[in-house]
């Protein structure tokens, strides 16, 4: 700053920084973090005025924590050091660092509020602070932002403090009473994370996006259920790493809801029952949920499911088919489906027809398929998806060829034909998958036009609903293997338009 002032004085007293076009100044400020952008106000009066128009303000305590703090947190999460006395010293240092950093954060926020004056406008405010603070300055920030500054997108994240590791510290109370009714209805997007209370959502009637993440286990399940019924205009709801008290069943019955997107990720709900969500179009259930029941969801067209496989819960043909329960309750209008497998993967999935065929399904991705599984159930699934056009299968990487499994496939199903599939992509497969699935698929899919076999391929996700299958730049196929595949394909009902080996 001092050098810049001397340069400006040496230039004949001309304020060359202020002479820059406003669009250039805004472009420079847009490339800086909030703390740096605000500090440029000392360069020139004109820059000070422009900083009052920053569209987004990020005030995060993590931006001013020393690097040593992150390394210490990493050690403690790994329960290191094992010496109890050294661990106690590190915990005390972490607590002192958090308190000192919060004091600096509070001083900076107080100065920012006192020097604000009039005329600041912003669209987005993101706040992050430790639970150790009493919240007074944060309350003022939120009230000023939503009230005077016109903020419509608000994010409040409360980080757990190491000195409150026992979990007995009170949660930060969202300053609901500090906001006037007109200011509450101004908010369009609200994100609450960590040890933060959820305000009465009925007062925020204009919310279209709500994100709740890292909610503690003391949170009643009614808090989550109220988001569906009290926020009538809500279009997108995301529950990320949320816990709940006593009851682990999330029941949603909101026939007047306008919710179009629901994402449940890494939450503790053992069962999710969507009885009525008439406008829901996109559903992502990325959690270890034992039961997912879909009731009246007539507009649901895109679904992303994570299916957890655990050796401790064997999947036997007569009594346990969690995937079939998930898929079998879906709307026939479903157009796109992603099924991903996690957990320990030696358990097999057995073939079983769906209770209700998915007549509208156009694209299907089966990702991280355990390499030792029999793929007969995929062929059974094809029998219940007559309109399917795109089938992508990704097999999880295995260091060794899995043990042989039995192929469960009836003569009647072998004679069946699929007349809609135009594209099949298999990535990361083993030779047995090719023998047991591809040979049949080429013969059964009478409209197949494009076939891609990617030996070491992977799935590249584009958000939650779109994906792309990626292979190696250099083809790992030998000339002999390629001839075998081409000979197999020629046995199909019609020649392929395109064959890709990667």
N, C-alpha and C positions, 0 to 999 in steps of 0.2 A: 504493500500500500504506500509506504514511504517513497519507494522508487517511482511509483506511478505519479505521485504528487510532484516530485522533483522534475520528472519528464514534462508534466503539464506546465509547470512554471517556466522551464527552460524553453518551452515552445511559444514564448511570447504572451503567456497568460491566457491562451485560448483553451477552452474546455473541449478538447477533441473527443473525449468519451461521451459527453452530452451531445455532441454533434452527430453521433452515429444515428442512422435511421432507427425508428422505434422497432421495426420488424427485425433488424439485426440484433438489437438489444434483447428482444424477446427470444430470439433464436439462441443467443448465448446463454441466457438464463434457463432455457428449457433443457440445456445439456448439463446443468449443475444440480447437485442435491440441494434440498431446501436450506440447510444451514449456510452453505456457501453462497447460494443465490441471495439470501437476505443480507449477508455481510457485504455484498457489492454495493449496498446503499451508501457506503462511505466514499465511494469513488466520485460520485457526482449527484447533484440534486435530482437530475432527470432520471437517473437510475433508481433513486429512492422511490420516485413516483411509480416507476414501472414495476418494482418488486411488490407494490401493493395490489397488483393485478395478477399475481401468480395464480394459475388455475388450481394447482394442487399443492398442499402443504403437508410435508412428512416430518413430524417431530417424534423421533424415536430415540429412546434411551440407549438402544444397542449401537447407535452411531457414535456415541461418545465413550463407550466402554473400551478400556485398554485391551490390546491383543492378548495379554497374559490371562485375562479373565476367561476367554473362550477356551484356551488350552487347559485351564484348571477345571472348568466345567466338564470337558471331555474326559479328563482323568477321573473325576468323581463319579461320572455316569458309568464308568467301567470298574467302579469300586477300587480304584487305585488312589493313593498307595494303600497297601494292606496293613501297614503299621497304623494303629489307632491314633497314636499321638500325632503323627504327621498328618493324618487325615483331618484331625481336629484343627490343626494349624491352618490347613488349606481352607477348611470351612469358615474359619474366622476371617481369613483374608478375603474370601469371596463376599462375606457379609459386609465387611468394611468397604470393599470396592463398590458394592451395590448402593450402600448408604451415601457414600461420597459422590457417586455418579448421579444419584437422584437429587442430591442437594444442588449440583451444577445444573441439572435438568430443570429444577424448579426455579432457580435464579434466572436461567435463560428464558423460560416461559413467562415469568413475571415481568422481566424487562421487555419482552416482546409485546405483552398485553399493555403495559403502561405506555410504551412508545407508539402504540398503534394509532391512536387518534381516530380519524374518520376517513372513510373512502376505501378501506380494504375490501376487496371482493375475491372470493374463492369458490370453487365448485366442490373440491374434495379436501378432506382433512383426515389424516391418518395419525393416530396417537398410539404410542407404546411406552409403557412405564412399569416400574416394579410395584408389587403389591405392598411394599413397605410404606408408600406415601399415603397421607390421609385424604388426598383427592381434591383439596380445596382449589389449587391452581388449575387442575385438570377440569374441574367443574366450570370454572370461569372460562377456560378455553372453549369448551363445548358450547356453553351458552352464548359466547360471543360469536363463535363460528356459525352456528345454526341460526342465530338471531341477526346480528348486524352484518356479517360477511356474506350471508346467503348460501352457506354450504348445503348441498343436497346429498352428497355421498360422504358418509361418516364411518370411520373404522376406529374402534377402541380395543386395544389388546393389552391385557394385564399379565405381565410376566410373573411367574412364581419366584419369590425371593428365597435364597438359601436359608435365611434366618427363620423362615416360616415353613421349613420342611416338614414339620409335624402336622401341617394342614389345619391348625386351629386359628389362623389369622382370619379376620373378617374379610369378606369379598368386597371389592370396590362397588359401591352403589352408583349405578348410572344416574346422572342428575335429571331424572324425569321431571321433578317438580320445578326445576330451574328454567324449563322451556315452556314458553307460552303455547297455547293451542295452535295458533297460526304458524309457529315455528316447527312444531311437531309434524304438522301436515306438509311441511316443506321437504322433509327428508324423503328421498327416493330409494336410497340404498343404505343399509345399516349392517355393519359387521361388528360382532362382539366376540372377543376371544379371551380365554383364560378365566381367572377368578373374578368374573364380572357378573353382576346381577342383570337379569333381563327385565326391562321395564314393561309395564302393561301395554301390550302390542296393539290393543284396540284403539289407543290414542294416536297411532301412527298410520292413519288410514291411507296415505299416499304411497306407502312403501311398495316397491315392485321387486326389490331384491333384498333378501335377508340371509346372512351367513352367521351361523353359530359354530364356534370351533373351540376345542380344548375345554369344554364345560366340565366342571368337577362332578364327582359321583354324588354329591349332595343335591344336585339339580333334580327336582321332581319331573316325572315324565309328562305331567300336565303342561309344563312350560313349553315343551316341544309341540305338543298337540294343539296348544292355543295358537301357535303360529299359523296353522292351517285354517282355523275357524275365525280368528279375530282380524287377520290381515286379508280383507276381501279382495284387494287389488294385487296381491302378491303374485308375481309371475315366476320367480326363481327362488328356491329355498335350498340351502346347502347346510348339512349337518356333518361336521368334520371332527373326528376324535371326541365325540360327545359321550358323556356318561350320564347315568340316571340313577336315582335312589329307589330302592325297594322293588319297583315294578320294571320289568325288562321287556314289556310288550308295548310297542308303539301302534296305537289304533287311530286311524285317520278316517273321519266321517264328516266331510265338508262339501255337501252338494252345491253350495253357492260359491265355492272357491274358484278363482281364475288362475290357479297355479298351473303353469305349463312345464316347469322343469323342477325335478326333485333329485338331489344327490345326497346319498347317505354313505359316508366313507369312514371306515375304521371306528365305528361306534359300538356301544355295548348292548344294543337292542338284540335280544335273541330271537325276537319275532316282530315282523312288520306286517300290519294288516291295513291295506288301503281299501276301505269299504266304498268310499265315494270321492272321486276327484274328477269331475266331468271334463275339465279342460287339459288334464295332464297329457303331454305329448312326449316328454323325454324323462326316462327314469334310469338312474345309475345307482345300483346297490353294490358298493365296493366294500363289503364288510362281512364278517363271519356270522351271518344271520342263518339260523337253523331253519326258519320258516318265513316264507314270503307269500302272502296271500293277496291276490288282486281281485277286487270286487268290480265296481262300476267305474271303469277307466276306458271309456269308448274311444278316446282320441289318442291313446298311447300307441305311438308308431316306432319309437327308438328306445332300445333298452340295452344297458350295459350291466352285466352280472359278474360278480366274482364268486366262484364256487369253491369253497374250502374243502379239501380232501385230507382226512386225518386217519392214520393207521389205527388209532384207538377206537374209531367208529367205523367198523367194516360195513361196506355196502353190499348187502345180500339181495339176490333177485326178488324174493317174495315180500320183503318187508321194508326196505329202505331205499328210496329213490328220490333224494332231495332235489336233484336237478330236474327230474320229471315233474316234481311238485311245483318248482319255480316256473318252468316253461308251460306246464299244462294249464295254468290259470291265466295266461296272458290273453289279451284281446286278439281275435282273429285278424284285426286290422294292423297288427304289428308288421312293420316294413323292414326294420333293421335290428339285428340282434348281435351282441358281443357276449361271448361266454369265456371267462378266463378262469384257470385253475391255479390254486395256491395250496400250500401245506405240504405234508409228506405224501408221496405220490405212488406208493406201491399198491394201493387199493385199486380195484378195477371198477369200471362203470359197465353195467349190464344193459343190454338193449331192452327197451320198453316203449310201446306206442303211447303217444300223448292222448290225454282225455279229449282234448279239442284240437283239431288240426289248425295250423297257422296258415290260413289260406292267403293272407296278404304279405307274407314274408318274402322280401326280395333279396336281401343280402345277409349273410351269416359269417361271423368270424368265430372260430374256436381256437383260443390261444393258450399256450403253455400246456398243451395236452401231454399228460404223462407218457413217457416213451414206451412203457411196458403194457399200456392198455390195449385191450381188444377194441378195434374201431367199428365193430358191428353196430354199436348203438348209434353211430353217426349215420349209417345207412338206414337204420330204422327211423331216425329223425327226418331224413330226406323223404320218406314215405308220407310224413305228415306236413310237409312244406311243398305243396305242388306248384306254387308260383315262384319258388326260389330261382334266382338268376345268377347270383354270385356266391360262391362257397370258398372261403379261405380257411386253411387249417395250418396251425403252427404247432409243431411238436417240440416239447422242452428238450434241451440239450442233454444227452447222456454220454458219459465217458465210455461206456461199454454197451454192446448190444444187449438189450434186456432179455430175460429168460422167456422162453416160448410160452405163449398163451394159447388157449383154445379159441377158435373162431366160432361164434355162435350165430349161425345164419341158416335160415330155412330154405327149402327148395322153392317155396311159393314166393318168397321175397326176391330170390335170384331172378325170377322171371318178370319182375316188375320193371317198368320203364319210367324215367323222369323226362318230361318233354319241355322243361323251361330253362334248365341250367345252361348258361352260356359260357361261364368262366369258372375254372377250378384252379386254385393256387395252393400248393403244399410246400411248407418250409420246415427245415430241420427234421425231416422224416428219417425213418430207418428203412432198410430194405423190406422188412416184413410189412410195414405200412403200405408200401407200394404194391406188394403181392396181394395183400388181403383187401385193400380198399380201391386202389386206383384201377386195377384190372377190371373190377366189377363196374366202377363208375364210368369208365370209358365206354363200356358196352351198354350201360343202362341209361346214360344221359344222351338222348337222341339229338339234342340241339346244341351240344357242346361245340364251341368255336375257339376257345382259348384255354390252353393248359400250360401252367408254369410250375416247374419242379425246382425248388431252391434248396440245395442240400444243407447249407449253413445259413439259411435265411432267418430273418427276424421280423417283428412287427414294429413299425414306427407309428405311434399314435399321434393324431392331430386333434387334441382335446379329448373329449369323452366319446364322441359319436362317430368320428372318422378315423381312418387308418390307412396305412400303405404297407404292402409286403416288400421287404428289401432283401436283395440277394448280394452275393459277392460280385466284385467287378470282373474277376477272372473266373471263368467256368471251371469248377472242380471235377467235371464229369470226364471219365475215360471214354475212349472211342467205343470200347466194348459195351459199357453200360448204356451209352447213348443208343447203340443199335438195338439193345434189348428193349428199351423204352419205346423206340419208334416202331418196332415190330409189334409191341403190345397195343399201341395206339391204332395201328392199321386194322386191328380186329374190330374196331368200333363200327357203328352203323353208318357213319359218314366221315369224310376226311376233315381234319382240323384246319381252321384258317391260320392259326398261330400256335407254335410250340416253343416254349422258352425253357431252357435248361441252365440253371445257375447255381 
